[in-house]
Amino acid sequence: MKADNAREIVKILLMKENISVSKLAEMLSTPQKKMYQQTLSAKLINGTLKVNELIAICKLLNYEIEFKKLV
């Protein structure tokens, strides 16, 4: 998978898993803190999604982030 930013990565994962942003926001919610679809969409659009949030999304969808040194 090649993507230049978190928004593209999340969009690709959601398409592969056939999950909406609304459903993802619901999955990210906890009893202590609710994640709203509008908040998640804004973070993706504005490029303000935090690394720990991207990692949480990947874990929820059973993906991992891998780093490779470019040659």
Secondary structure, 3 states (H helix, E strand, C coil): CCCCCHHHHHHHHHHHHCCCHHHHHHHHCCCCCCCCHHHHHHHHHHCCCCHHHHHHHHHHCCCCCCCCCCC
